[in-house]
Amino acid sequence: MKLIKLDAIDSTNDFLKALSSQDEQENFTTVTAENQTKGKGQMGGKWKSEAGKNLIMSVLVKDFLFDNEQVFNLSVVVSLAVSEVLNFLNIPDICIKWPNDILSYNKKLVGILIENTIKSDGRIVSVVGIGINVNQTDYTEFPSASSLAVISGKSFNKEEIAFLIVEKIKENIELWQTSSQVLWKKYFNSLFKKGVPMPFKNLEDQNFMGIIQGVSPTGKLQVLLEDDSVAEFEIKEVKMLY
């Protein structure tokens, strides 16, 4: 893979998007940064990281998505790739909190932000931003987060993790062509709190009980409600309370 290593940047996603718009970059070109000043999360949220301690990376993915209805497929591929690498590194109790946060022991380790651009010829080009808490140990300001180092008690080579993730993304994309249902099943089985009654909060700030049933092909969270109906929610339409 082509790797571009930066010391500091406002956003690796923005950098890679600009790079790919100006030049025909090879598939799976990857950008990493030691520090990111304007990291982004889902729906405009912020991603903050202690400089030099964590893995901040963006990966260019082309020739996988061909329809807007398919965009969540990449989220499945990537979240599984990251989960599988963390399992390989012996990080315990890994699960995927919909749509694609990665948790261990209910603590957030990974945030993923995928940004898609439709080219003039109809191609969809994706920039996959991945932020992994690796060697940072102070989470006083972020009590719901943790890191690989905190959980495992040892430090990790960030570049090695980046290579493992890109290779696993490639592997999953190849597998998708013949075994997409296998990957969807793995994703469903990895979902945080799937099948467990739990409280949620909706956009009207109302709390309700529900049971996660799965995720629709377009990425909506499917929740069984107390009246036995199943509601579907877009990202940011519902919040899990745990």
C-alpha positions as CSV (number, residue, x, y, z in Angstrom):
1,M,0.0,0.0,0.0
2,K,1.1,3.6,-0.5
3,L,1.6,5.2,2.9
4,I,1.9,9.0,3.4
5,K,3.1,9.8,6.9
6,L,2.4,13.3,8.3
7,D,3.5,14.9,11.5
8,A,0.4,17.1,12.0
9,I,-2.6,17.9,9.8
10,D,-6.0,19.4,10.4
11,S,-7.8,16.3,9.2
12,T,-6.4,13.2,7.4
13,N,-9.7,12.6,5.7
14,D,-9.7,16.2,4.3
15,F,-6.1,15.8,3.2
16,L,-6.7,12.5,1.4
17,K,-9.9,13.8,-0.2
18,A,-8.0,16.8,-1.6
19,L,-5.2,14.5,-2.8
20,S,-7.6,12.1,-4.5
21,S,-9.4,14.9,-6.3
22,Q,-6.3,16.4,-7.8
23,D,-4.6,13.2,-8.9
24,E,-5.5,9.6,-9.6
25,Q,-4.3,8.0,-6.4
26,E,-3.9,4.2,-6.2
27,N,-6.5,2.2,-4.3
28,F,-5.9,1.9,-0.6
29,T,-3.5,4.9,-0.4
30,T,-3.2,5.5,3.3
31,V,-2.5,8.7,5.2
32,T,-1.4,8.7,8.9
33,A,-0.7,11.6,11.2
34,E,0.9,12.0,14.6
35,N,-1.4,14.8,15.5
36,Q,-4.8,15.9,14.0
37,T,-6.1,19.4,14.9
38,K,-9.6,19.1,13.5
39,G,-10.5,15.4,13.7
40,K,-14.1,14.6,12.8
41,G,-16.6,12.1,14.0
42,Q,-20.0,11.0,12.8
43,M,-22.4,13.8,11.8
44,G,-20.0,16.6,12.6
45,G,-18.8,15.4,16.0
46,K,-15.2,15.9,17.1
47,W,-12.5,13.3,17.5
48,K,-9.8,14.4,19.9
49,S,-6.5,12.5,20.4
50,E,-3.3,13.0,22.4
51,A,-0.5,13.8,20.0
52,G,1.8,11.0,19.1
53,K,-0.1,8.4,21.2
54,N,-2.8,7.1,18.9
55,L,-3.4,5.9,15.3
56,I,-5.0,8.4,13.1
57,M,-5.4,7.2,9.6
58,S,-7.4,7.6,6.4
59,V,-7.7,5.0,3.6
60,L,-8.8,5.6,0.0
61,V,-11.2,2.9,-1.2
62,K,-12.3,2.8,-4.9
63,D,-14.1,0.3,-7.1
64,F,-16.2,-1.2,-4.3
65,L,-19.4,1.0,-4.0
66,F,-21.4,1.5,-7.2
67,D,-24.7,2.7,-5.8
68,N,-25.8,5.0,-3.0
69,E,-27.9,2.2,-1.5
70,Q,-24.7,0.2,-1.0
71,V,-22.7,2.7,1.0
72,F,-23.3,1.0,4.4
73,N,-21.6,-2.1,3.0
74,L,-18.2,-0.4,3.4
75,S,-19.0,0.4,7.0
76,V,-19.6,-3.3,7.5
77,V,-16.3,-4.2,5.8
78,V,-14.3,-1.7,7.7
79,S,-15.7,-2.2,11.2
80,L,-15.2,-5.9,10.8
81,A,-11.6,-5.4,9.6
82,V,-10.7,-3.3,12.6
83,S,-12.5,-5.6,15.0
84,E,-10.6,-8.6,13.5
85,V,-7.3,-6.9,13.9
86,L,-8.0,-6.0,17.5
87,N,-9.0,-9.6,18.2
88,F,-5.7,-10.7,16.6
89,L,-3.9,-8.3,19.0
90,N,-5.7,-10.1,21.9
91,I,-7.8,-7.1,22.9
92,P,-10.7,-8.7,24.8
93,D,-14.5,-8.3,24.6
94,I,-14.5,-6.5,21.2
95,C,-17.9,-5.5,19.8
96,I,-19.3,-3.0,17.3
97,K,-21.5,-0.3,18.6
98,W,-23.8,0.7,15.7
99,P,-22.9,2.0,13.2
100,N,-19.2,1.5,13.5
101,D,-17.6,2.4,16.8
102,I,-15.5,-0.4,18.3
103,L,-15.7,-1.1,22.0
104,S,-14.0,-3.2,24.6
105,Y,-15.6,-3.7,28.0
106,N,-18.2,-1.0,27.0
107,K,-15.3,1.5,26.5
108,K,-14.8,3.2,23.1
109,L,-11.5,2.3,21.4
110,V,-12.2,3.2,17.8
111,G,-14.1,5.8,15.8
112,I,-14.7,5.4,12.1
113,L,-15.9,8.1,9.7
114,I,-16.5,7.2,6.0
115,E,-16.9,10.0,3.5
116,N,-18.1,9.2,0.0
117,T,-17.7,11.3,-3.1
118,I,-19.6,10.6,-6.4
119,K,-17.4,11.4,-9.4
120,S,-18.7,12.9,-12.6
121,D,-18.6,9.4,-14.2
122,G,-20.8,8.0,-11.4
123,R,-18.0,6.2,-9.5
124,I,-18.1,6.4,-5.8
125,V,-14.8,7.1,-4.1
126,S,-14.6,6.7,-0.4
127,V,-12.2,8.0,2.3
128,V,-12.3,5.9,5.4
129,G,-11.1,7.7,8.5
130,I,-10.1,5.5,11.4
131,G,-9.1,6.8,14.8
132,I,-7.8,4.2,17.3
133,N,-6.9,4.9,20.9
134,V,-3.6,3.0,21.1
135,N,-1.0,4.2,23.6
136,Q,-2.8,7.0,25.4
137,T,-3.5,6.3,29.0
138,D,-5.2,9.4,30.4
139,Y,-8.9,9.4,29.8
140,T,-10.0,11.7,32.6
141,E,-11.8,13.9,30.2
142,F,-13.3,11.0,28.3
143,P,-14.6,8.5,30.9
144,S,-16.5,6.4,28.2
145,A,-13.2,5.8,26.3
146,S,-10.2,3.6,26.7
147,S,-7.2,2.4,24.7
148,L,-5.3,-0.7,23.7
149,A,-2.6,0.1,26.2
150,V,-5.0,0.6,29.1
151,I,-6.9,-2.6,28.5
152,S,-3.9,-4.8,27.7
153,G,-1.2,-3.2,29.9
154,K,1.3,-2.8,27.1
155,S,2.2,-0.5,24.3
156,F,1.7,-1.1,20.5
157,N,3.4,-0.2,17.2
158,K,0.9,2.1,15.5
159,E,2.3,1.6,12.0
160,E,2.1,-2.1,12.3
161,I,-1.6,-1.8,13.3
162,A,-2.2,0.5,10.3
163,F,-0.8,-2.1,7.9
164,L,-2.8,-4.9,9.4
165,I,-6.0,-2.9,9.1
166,V,-5.5,-2.0,5.5
167,E,-4.6,-5.6,4.6
168,K,-7.8,-6.8,6.4
169,I,-9.9,-4.2,4.6
170,K,-8.5,-5.5,1.3
171,E,-9.2,-9.1,2.3
172,N,-12.8,-8.3,3.4
173,I,-13.5,-6.4,0.1
174,E,-12.4,-9.5,-1.8
175,L,-14.4,-11.7,0.4
176,W,-17.5,-9.5,-0.1
177,Q,-17.7,-10.4,-3.8
178,T,-18.6,-14.0,-3.0
179,S,-19.6,-14.0,0.7
180,S,-21.3,-10.8,1.5
181,Q,-23.9,-12.6,3.7
182,V,-21.1,-14.1,5.7
183,L,-19.7,-10.7,6.5
184,W,-23.2,-9.3,7.3
185,K,-23.8,-12.2,9.7
186,K,-20.4,-11.5,11.4
187,Y,-21.4,-7.8,11.7
188,F,-24.8,-8.7,13.2
189,N,-23.2,-11.1,15.7
190,S,-20.7,-8.5,16.7
191,L,-23.3,-5.8,17.5
192,F,-23.1,-4.2,21.0
193,K,-26.2,-5.1,23.1
194,K,-27.9,-7.0,20.3
195,G,-30.9,-8.9,21.6
196,V,-30.7,-7.3,25.1
197,P,-33.4,-5.0,26.5
198,M,-31.9,-1.5,27.0
199,P,-32.9,2.1,27.2
200,F,-32.7,4.5,24.3
201,K,-33.3,8.3,23.8
202,N,-34.9,9.7,20.6
203,L,-34.6,13.1,19.0
204,E,-37.5,14.4,21.1
205,D,-35.3,13.7,24.2
206,Q,-37.7,10.9,25.2
207,N,-36.4,7.7,26.8
208,F,-37.8,4.4,25.7
209,M,-37.0,0.7,26.1
210,G,-36.1,-1.5,23.1
211,I,-34.1,-4.5,21.9
212,I,-31.7,-4.2,19.0
213,Q,-32.7,-6.7,16.3
214,G,-30.2,-5.8,13.6
215,V,-29.3,-3.3,10.9
216,S,-31.1,-2.8,7.6
217,P,-29.2,-3.1,4.3
218,T,-29.0,0.7,4.2
219,G,-27.5,1.0,7.7
220,K,-30.6,1.8,9.8
221,L,-30.7,0.4,13.3
222,Q,-33.6,-1.9,13.8
223,V,-35.1,-1.8,17.3
224,L,-38.0,-4.0,18.7
225,L,-40.3,-1.7,20.7
226,E,-42.5,-2.6,23.7
227,D,-45.6,-2.7,21.4
228,D,-43.8,-5.5,19.4
229,S,-43.3,-3.2,16.4
230,V,-39.8,-2.7,14.9
231,A,-38.6,0.8,14.3
232,E,-35.7,1.9,12.1
233,F,-33.4,4.7,13.1
234,E,-30.8,6.7,11.1
235,I,-27.5,7.7,12.6
236,K,-28.1,10.4,15.3
237,E,-31.9,9.7,15.4
238,V,-31.4,7.5,18.5
239,K,-28.9,7.3,21.3
240,M,-28.2,4.1,23.4
241,L,-28.1,4.7,27.1
242,Y,-25.7,2.4,28.8
